[in-house]
């Protein structure tokens, strides 16, 4: 069911983004009286799921959900309609229009993607505001995994600075370290200030790990007190359920050891896989000792009741309709900054291996339907698609824009035969890239 919900959100998001992107080309072409022969949602090799012709344009839905297209008359595009290009140009064809008009038509989709993302963020700001976990609200500091431990962080550290800047949003710290290629971190450890160097290998290791599985472990988490640990539910066939632990049990200690923090409890379980532990619980005001044979995983298999626990101090900003435009711009600018960082990484070996296709895109959506999550991810994808489309690669909008810009500067059109060749090369490259990123997904699934 979770997979179906994720796929549903992905298809809805892609449908919205593709239609609006192609409408950017469609309406700018129509504005400059350029004939549009096809307007398709998704690609339609060999056959279409649906099509209807109105006026000069055939509107349709393809069966391959990897994008969409408009076929503009008199343009060397992915359709590679060479027969049309052999005929004398007509006034309503793309090639007959001035270069500046053709450039606007080509960039129409990218412009729509950028504007759409901004207004989605405006809507999010107005409807939901902005909620985040302030870094300075972590009363007990952080907990680390093996990778961040090797970096030099320790459980209980409080992060003061990354490079020379105090982080605001705790959940953005690692992302910003990776995207900005940060080189140092200052932490408060007990009463001492410690400066930690971040080697270049840390970024590479994170990216390499993310390429191995869809379920990348969380490297840095807020440190939580262990008590009160009340079991909300036991997982089916878990060691906890098999041993007789029940919902409502309050865990007091394990093997007589009382834990101050939840990470200490987790570390204890890691050291006692494939052994037997004694869990002391309070059930109906009576203390019971439950013998639990552990398996090969360091997990009891229980859900913790969070209602009576000390909650993390989330911060929420609400915005009026007028204020939401500035708040939306702030979200928009942060996403642009992260996308620029991700594009720098993409051209490294580790960055390339972490790229993903349809599987990865499916996994980034929430497992339960959330309009808040849906719109956040759709805005991010809209900016990502704009960045990808504007790359100067033949076959993409950026490739067409590059040659039109050359024409505007030199006053000369590139040779038609040359354009056909580079377009073919560009399309083959994009097909290869699509195969590569989806093959990465297959490797993650197998991992």
LUMBA-20948 format. One line per field, with one value per residue (C-alpha): residue number from 1; residue in one letter; y, z, x. Coordinates in Angstrom, 1 decimal, always signed. Each point is the difference from the previous one (the first is absolute). Layout:
# LUMBA-20948
seq	(NUM,...)
type	(a,...)
c2	(Y,...)
c3	(Z,...)
c1	(X,...)
This chain:
# LUMBA-20948
seq	(1,2,3,4,5,6,7,8,9,10,11,12,13,14,15,16,17,18,19,20,21,22,23,24,25,26,27,28,29,30,31,32,33,34,35,36,37,38,39,40,41,42,43,44,45,46,47,48,49,50,51,52,53,54,55,56,57,58,59,60,61,62,63,64,65,66,67,68,69,70,71,72,73,74,75,76,77,78,79,80,81,82,83,84,85,86,87,88,89,90,91,92,93,94,95,96,97,98,99,100,101,102,103,104,105,106,107,108,109,110,111,112,113,114,115,116,117,118,119,120,121,122,123,124,125,126,127,128,129,130,131,132,133,134,135,136,137,138,139,140,141,142,143,144,145,146,147,148,149,150,151,152,153,154,155,156,157,158,159,160,161,162,163,164,165,166,167,168,169,170,171,172,173,174,175,176,177,178,179,180,181,182,183,184,185,186,187,188,189,190,191,192,193,194,195,196,197,198,199,200,201,202,203,204,205,206,207,208,209,210,211,212,213,214,215,216,217,218,219,220,221,222,223,224,225,226,227,228,229,230,231,232,233,234,235,236,237,238,239,240,241,242,243,244,245,246,247,248,249,250,251,252,253,254,255,256,257,258,259,260,261,262,263,264,265,266,267,268,269,270,271,272,273,274,275,276,277,278,279,280,281,282,283,284,285,286,287,288,289,290,291,292,293,294,295,296,297,298,299,300,301,302,303,304,305,306,307,308,309,310,311,312,313,314,315,316,317,318,319,320,321,322,323,324,325,326,327,328,329,330,331,332,333,334,335,336,337,338,339,340,341,342,343,344,345,346,347,348,349,350,351,352,353,354,355,356,357,358,359,360,361,362,363,364,365,366,367,368,369,370,371,372,373,374,375,376,377,378,379,380,381,382,383,384,385,386,387,388,389,390,391,392,393,394,395,396,397,398,399,400,401,402,403,404,405,406,407,408,409,410,411,412,413,414,415,416,417,418,419,420,421,422,423,424,425,426,427,428,429,430,431,432,433,434,435,436,437,438,439,440,441,442,443,444,445,446,447)
type	(x,x,x,x,x,x,x,x,x,x,x,x,x,x,x,x,x,x,x,x,x,x,x,x,x,x,x,x,x,x,x,x,x,x,x,x,x,x,x,x,x,x,x,x,x,x,x,x,x,x,x,x,x,x,x,x,x,x,x,x,x,x,x,x,x,x,x,x,x,x,x,x,x,x,x,x,x,x,x,x,x,x,x,x,x,x,x,x,x,x,x,x,x,x,x,x,x,x,x,x,x,x,x,x,x,x,x,x,x,x,x,x,x,x,x,x,x,x,x,x,x,x,x,x,x,x,x,x,x,x,x,x,x,x,x,x,x,x,x,x,x,x,x,x,x,x,x,x,x,x,x,x,x,x,x,x,x,x,x,x,x,x,x,x,x,x,x,x,x,x,x,x,x,x,x,x,x,x,x,x,x,x,x,x,x,x,x,x,x,x,x,x,x,x,x,x,x,x,x,x,x,x,x,x,x,x,x,x,x,x,x,x,x,x,x,x,x,x,x,x,x,x,x,x,x,x,x,x,x,x,x,x,x,x,x,x,x,x,x,x,x,x,x,x,x,x,x,x,x,x,x,x,x,x,x,x,x,x,x,x,x,x,x,x,x,x,x,x,x,x,x,x,x,x,x,x,x,x,x,x,x,x,x,x,x,x,x,x,x,x,x,x,x,x,x,x,x,x,x,x,x,x,x,x,x,x,x,x,x,x,x,x,x,x,x,x,x,x,x,x,x,x,x,x,x,x,x,x,x,x,x,x,x,x,x,x,x,x,x,x,x,x,x,x,x,x,x,x,x,x,x,x,x,x,x,x,x,x,x,x,x,x,x,x,x,x,x,x,x,x,x,x,x,x,x,x,x,x,x,x,x,x,x,x,x,x,x,x,x,x,x,x,x,x,x,x,x,x,x,x,x,x,x,x,x,x,x,x,x,x,x,x,x,x,x,x,x,x,x,x,x,x,x,x,x,x,x,x,x,x,x,x,x,x,x,x,x,x,x,x,x,x,x,x,x,x,x)
c2	(+0.0,+2.4,-0.6,+0.7,+3.3,+1.0,-0.9,+1.9,+3.1,-0.3,-0.4,+3.0,+2.1,-1.0,+0.6,+3.5,+0.9,-1.5,+1.6,+3.5,-0.2,-0.9,+2.7,+2.4,-1.0,-0.3,+3.4,+1.9,-1.7,+0.9,+3.6,+0.3,-1.7,-3.2,-3.2,-2.8,-3.4,-2.1,+0.5,-3.2,-1.0,-2.8,-1.6,-2.1,-2.3,-2.2,+0.9,+2.4,-0.7,+2.9,+2.7,+2.5,+2.7,+3.5,+2.5,-0.5,-1.7,-3.6,-0.4,-3.3,-2.2,-2.4,-3.2,+0.7,+2.3,+1.6,+3.5,+1.5,+2.2,+2.5,-0.4,+3.4,+0.2,+0.8,-0.9,-2.6,-1.8,-3.5,-0.9,+0.4,+0.8,+0.4,-0.1,+3.1,+1.8,-0.8,+2.0,+3.8,+1.7,+1.3,+3.3,-1.9,-2.2,+0.3,+0.4,+3.0,+2.0,+2.6,-1.5,+2.0,-1.5,-3.5,+0.5,+1.0,-3.0,-2.4,+1.5,+0.2,-3.4,+0.8,+3.4,-1.7,-2.5,+2.8,+2.1,-3.0,-1.0,+3.5,+0.2,-3.5,+1.2,+3.1,-2.3,-2.2,+3.0,+1.3,-3.3,-1.8,+2.5,-1.3,-2.6,-1.0,-1.3,+2.8,-1.3,+2.0,-1.8,-3.4,-0.2,-3.1,+0.4,-2.6,-3.7,-1.3,-3.1,-1.6,+2.4,+3.2,-1.6,-0.5,+3.6,+0.9,+0.7,-1.7,-0.6,+3.0,+2.5,+3.3,+1.4,+3.7,+0.8,-1.5,+1.7,+3.4,+0.1,-1.0,-2.4,+0.8,-3.1,-3.2,-2.2,+2.0,-0.3,-3.1,+1.0,+3.3,-1.6,-2.2,+2.7,+2.8,-2.3,+1.3,-0.6,+0.5,-0.2,+1.4,-1.8,+0.3,-3.2,+0.0,+3.4,+0.1,+1.5,-2.4,+0.7,-2.9,-0.1,-1.5,-1.9,-0.1,-3.7,+0.6,+1.4,-2.8,-2.7,+1.4,+0.0,-3.5,-1.3,+1.8,-1.9,-3.4,+0.0,+2.0,-0.2,+2.2,+0.0,+3.3,+1.1,+2.7,+0.1,+2.0,-1.8,-1.2,-1.0,-3.7,+0.4,-0.2,-2.9,-1.2,-2.6,+1.2,-3.1,-3.2,-1.0,-3.2,-3.0,+2.3,-1.3,+2.3,-1.5,-3.5,+0.5,+1.5,+3.7,+1.9,+3.4,+2.2,-1.6,+2.6,-1.1,+0.7,-1.7,-2.7,-2.6,+2.3,+2.9,+3.3,+2.3,+3.8,+0.3,-2.0,-0.3,-1.9,-2.5,-0.5,-0.5,-2.6,-1.9,+0.1,-1.8,-2.7,-1.3,-3.8,+0.0,+0.0,+3.2,+0.7,+3.0,+1.4,+1.6,+1.6,-1.5,+1.0,+1.4,-3.4,-0.5,-3.0,-1.5,-1.1,-2.3,+1.0,-2.2,+2.5,-0.8,+1.1,+3.6,+2.5,+0.6,-0.8,+0.7,+2.5,+3.4,+2.6,+2.0,+3.7,+1.6,+0.3,+0.6,+3.2,+1.4,+1.8,+3.7,+0.4,+3.6,+1.1,+3.3,+1.0,+2.6,+2.3,+0.0,+3.0,-1.5,-3.3,+1.5,+0.9,-3.3,-1.9,+1.8,-1.1,-3.7,+0.4,+1.5,-2.7,-2.7,+1.7,+0.1,-3.7,-0.8,+1.9,-2.0,-3.3,+0.8,+0.5,-3.4,-1.7,+0.2,-1.9,-3.8,-0.4,+2.5,-1.8,-3.3,+1.6,+1.1,-1.7,-0.5,-0.8,-2.2,+2.7,+2.6,-2.3,-0.4,+3.7,+0.3,-0.6,-3.6,+1.5,+2.6,+3.5,+3.1,+1.9,-2.5,-0.4,+3.8,+0.3,-2.8,+1.3,+3.4,-1.6,-2.2,+3.0,+1.9,-3.2,-0.5,+3.7,-0.5,-3.2,+1.4,+3.1,-2.1,+0.7,-3.5,-0.5,-1.6,+2.2,+3.5,+1.3,-1.6,+1.8,+3.2,-0.3,-0.1,+2.8,+2.1,-0.7,+1.2,+3.2,+0.8,-0.9,+0.6,-3.4,-3.1,-3.3,-2.4,-2.1,-3.2,+0.8,+0.6,-3.4,-1.7,+1.7,-0.5,-3.8,-0.1,+1.9,-2.3,-3.1,+1.6,+0.7,-3.5,-1.4,+2.2,-1.1,-3.7,+0.8,+1.7,-2.7,-2.7,+1.7,-0.5,-3.7,-0.3,+1.8,-2.3,-3.1,+1.5)
c3	(+0.0,+0.8,-3.4,-1.7,+1.9,-1.0,-3.6,+0.0,+1.3,-2.5,-3.0,+1.1,+0.5,-3.3,-1.8,+1.4,-0.7,-3.5,-1.1,+1.3,-1.4,-3.4,+0.2,+0.4,-3.5,-1.3,+0.9,-0.9,-3.4,-0.5,+1.1,-2.8,-2.4,-0.3,-0.8,+2.6,-1.5,+3.2,+3.8,+1.9,+3.6,+0.3,-3.0,-2.6,-1.9,-2.4,+1.5,+2.1,+2.9,-1.1,-2.7,-1.6,-2.6,+0.4,-2.6,-1.1,+3.3,+1.1,+3.8,+1.5,+2.8,-0.5,+1.9,+1.1,+3.1,-0.5,-0.9,-2.9,-3.0,-2.4,-3.7,-1.5,-3.8,-1.7,+3.0,+0.2,+3.2,+1.5,-2.8,-2.5,-2.8,-2.8,-2.7,+1.2,+0.2,-3.7,-1.1,-0.4,+3.3,+0.7,+1.8,+3.0,+0.5,+2.8,-2.4,-1.6,+3.2,+1.2,+2.2,+3.1,-0.4,-0.3,+3.1,+2.0,-1.3,+0.9,+3.5,+0.7,+1.7,+2.3,+0.9,+1.0,+2.2,+1.8,+0.5,+1.0,+2.7,+1.5,+0.2,+1.5,+2.7,+0.5,+0.3,+2.5,+2.1,+0.1,+0.6,+2.4,+0.9,+0.7,+2.6,+0.9,+2.8,+1.3,+0.5,+3.3,+1.4,+0.3,+3.8,+0.0,-3.2,-2.8,-0.4,-2.7,-2.1,-1.0,-2.9,+2.0,+2.9,-2.2,-1.0,+3.6,+1.4,+3.2,+1.6,+2.0,-2.2,-0.7,-3.4,+0.3,-3.5,-3.4,-1.6,+1.7,-0.2,+2.8,-1.5,+0.6,-1.2,+1.5,-2.7,-2.7,+1.6,-1.8,-3.3,+0.1,+0.9,-3.1,-2.4,+1.2,+0.4,+3.5,+1.6,+3.7,+2.9,+3.5,+2.8,+3.7,+1.7,+3.7,+0.9,-2.7,-3.5,-2.6,-3.6,-2.4,-3.5,-2.7,-2.6,-3.6,+0.3,+2.3,-2.8,-2.3,+2.6,+0.6,-3.8,-0.4,+2.8,-1.5,-3.3,+1.6,+1.3,+0.0,+3.8,+0.9,+3.8,+1.9,+0.9,+2.5,+2.4,+3.1,+3.2,+2.0,+3.6,+0.5,+2.6,-0.2,-2.5,-0.3,-2.7,-2.3,-2.2,-0.6,-3.6,-1.3,+0.5,+1.7,+2.8,+2.4,-1.0,+0.1,+3.5,+1.3,+0.1,-0.4,-0.9,+3.1,+1.6,+1.4,-0.4,+3.2,-0.7,-2.1,+1.9,+3.0,-1.9,+0.0,-3.0,+0.0,-3.8,-2.7,-2.0,+3.0,-0.1,-3.8,+0.5,+2.7,-2.4,-2.7,+2.4,+0.9,-3.3,+0.0,+3.8,+2.7,+1.9,+2.9,-0.5,+3.2,-0.6,+2.0,-0.9,+1.9,+2.8,+0.4,-1.1,-2.2,-1.3,-3.7,-1.5,-3.6,-2.3,-2.5,-3.7,-2.3,-0.2,+2.9,+0.2,+2.4,-2.5,+1.9,-0.7,+2.7,+1.4,-0.7,+1.8,+3.4,-1.1,+0.1,-3.5,-2.2,-0.2,-3.6,-1.1,-2.3,-1.9,-1.3,-2.7,-1.2,-3.7,-0.6,+2.1,-1.9,-3.1,+1.8,+1.9,-3.2,-1.6,+2.9,-0.4,-3.8,+0.4,+2.4,-2.4,-2.9,+2.1,+0.8,-3.6,-1.0,+2.6,-1.3,-3.6,+1.1,+1.7,-3.0,-2.1,+2.5,+0.0,+3.3,-1.0,-3.3,+1.9,+2.3,-2.8,-0.3,-2.4,+0.5,+3.0,+1.9,-0.9,+1.3,+3.3,+0.8,+0.3,+3.4,+0.7,+1.0,-2.0,+1.1,-2.0,+1.9,-1.0,-3.5,-0.7,+1.6,-2.2,-3.1,+0.4,+0.4,-3.1,-2.0,+0.8,-0.7,-3.4,-0.8,+0.7,-2.0,-3.0,-0.1,-0.3,-3.3,-1.3,-3.5,+0.5,+3.0,+0.0,+1.1,-3.1,-2.3,+1.9,-0.4,-3.8,-0.2,+2.3,-2.4,-2.8,+1.8,+0.7,-3.4,-2.2,-1.6,+0.3,+0.7,-3.0,-0.1,-0.6,+2.9,+2.2,-1.0,+1.0,+3.4,+0.7,-0.6,+2.2,+2.7,+0.0,+0.1,+2.9,+1.9,-0.7,+1.4,+3.1,+0.6,-0.2,+2.3,+2.8,-0.1,+0.1,+3.2,+1.4,-0.9,+1.9,+3.0,-0.1,-0.1,+2.8)
c1	(+0.0,+2.9,+1.5,-3.4,-0.3,+3.5,-0.5,-3.3,+1.7,+2.8,-2.3,-2.1,+3.1,+1.5,-3.3,-0.3,+3.6,+0.1,-3.3,+0.9,+3.6,-1.3,-2.7,+2.9,+1.2,-3.6,-1.3,+3.2,+0.0,-3.7,+0.7,+2.5,-2.4,+2.1,-1.8,+0.1,-0.7,+0.0,-0.5,+0.7,+0.0,+2.6,+1.7,-1.8,+2.4,-2.0,-3.4,-2.0,-2.4,-2.1,+0.1,-2.4,+0.6,-1.2,+0.9,+3.6,+1.0,-0.3,-0.4,+0.9,+1.2,+2.9,+0.6,+3.6,+0.0,+3.4,-1.0,-2.0,+0.4,-1.4,+0.9,+0.5,-0.2,+3.3,+2.2,+2.7,-1.0,-0.2,-2.5,+2.8,-2.5,+2.5,-2.6,-1.7,+3.4,+0.7,-3.1,+0.1,-0.7,-3.5,-0.7,-1.6,+3.0,+2.6,+2.9,-1.7,-0.2,+2.6,+2.7,-1.2,-3.5,+1.4,+2.0,-3.0,-2.0,+2.9,+0.3,-3.7,-0.1,+2.9,-1.5,-3.3,+1.9,+1.8,-3.1,-2.1,+2.5,+0.0,-3.8,-0.2,+2.3,-2.2,-3.0,+1.8,+1.0,-3.5,-1.8,+2.5,+2.6,+3.5,+0.8,+3.5,+2.2,+2.3,+3.5,+0.3,-3.0,+1.7,+0.3,+2.1,+1.9,+0.2,+0.4,+2.3,+0.6,+3.3,+0.6,-0.5,+1.8,+3.1,-0.4,+0.6,-3.5,-1.1,-3.4,-1.0,+2.0,-1.8,+0.7,+0.9,+1.3,+0.5,+3.0,-0.5,-3.8,-2.4,-2.6,-3.6,-1.9,+1.4,-1.4,+1.8,+3.5,+1.2,-1.6,+1.7,+3.4,-0.3,-1.3,+2.4,+3.0,+0.5,+3.4,-0.4,-2.5,+0.1,-1.7,-0.6,+1.1,-0.8,+1.5,+2.7,-0.2,+1.4,+0.8,-0.4,+1.5,-2.3,+2.2,-1.1,-0.4,-3.0,-2.1,+1.1,-0.8,-3.5,-0.7,+1.4,-2.3,-3.0,+0.6,-0.3,-3.6,-3.2,+0.1,+2.9,+0.6,-0.4,+3.5,-0.8,-3.0,-1.1,+1.0,-3.1,-0.4,-0.7,-2.8,-2.9,+0.2,-3.6,-0.7,-2.8,+0.0,+2.0,+0.8,-1.4,+2.4,+2.6,+2.2,-2.0,-3.3,+1.3,+1.4,-3.3,+0.6,-3.2,-1.3,-0.1,+3.0,+2.5,+3.6,+1.9,+3.4,+1.7,+2.1,-0.2,+1.5,-1.9,+0.7,+0.0,-0.3,-1.6,+3.2,+1.6,-2.9,+0.6,+3.7,-0.7,-2.2,+2.6,+2.4,-2.5,-1.2,-0.5,+0.0,-2.7,-0.9,-2.3,-2.3,-1.6,-3.3,-2.8,-3.3,-3.2,+2.2,+1.8,+3.6,+0.6,+3.2,-0.4,+2.7,+0.6,+2.1,+1.5,+0.4,+2.8,-1.4,+0.4,-3.7,-2.7,-2.7,-2.1,-1.5,+0.6,-3.0,+1.0,-3.0,+1.6,+3.5,+2.0,-0.7,+2.5,-0.7,-1.0,-0.3,-2.8,-0.4,-3.4,-0.4,-2.7,-0.9,+2.3,+2.8,-0.2,+1.5,+3.3,-0.1,-0.6,+3.0,+2.2,-1.0,+0.5,+3.5,+1.1,-1.2,+1.9,+3.1,-0.2,-0.7,+3.2,+1.9,-1.4,+1.0,+3.6,-0.1,-1.8,+3.1,+2.2,+0.3,-1.8,-2.7,-0.7,-0.3,-2.6,-2.2,-3.4,-2.9,-3.6,+0.6,+1.9,-2.6,-2.7,+1.8,+0.3,-3.8,-1.7,-1.2,-3.4,-1.8,+1.1,-0.9,+2.7,+2.7,-1.4,+0.2,+3.4,+1.4,-1.8,+1.5,+3.5,-0.5,-1.2,+3.2,+2.0,-1.7,+0.7,+3.7,+0.2,-1.8,+2.2,+3.2,+1.7,-0.6,-1.5,-3.4,-0.8,-1.3,+3.4,+1.6,-2.5,+0.5,+3.8,-0.2,-2.5,+2.2,+2.9,-2.2,-1.0,+3.7,+1.5,-3.0,+0.4,-2.2,+1.8,-0.1,-3.2,+2.0,+2.2,-3.1,-1.4,+3.2,+0.5,-3.7,+0.4,+3.1,-1.8,-3.0,+2.2,+1.9,-3.3,-1.3,+3.3,-0.3,-3.5,+1.1,+2.9,-2.0,-2.7,+2.6,+1.3,-3.5,+0.1,+3.3,-1.5,-3.0,+2.3,+2.1)
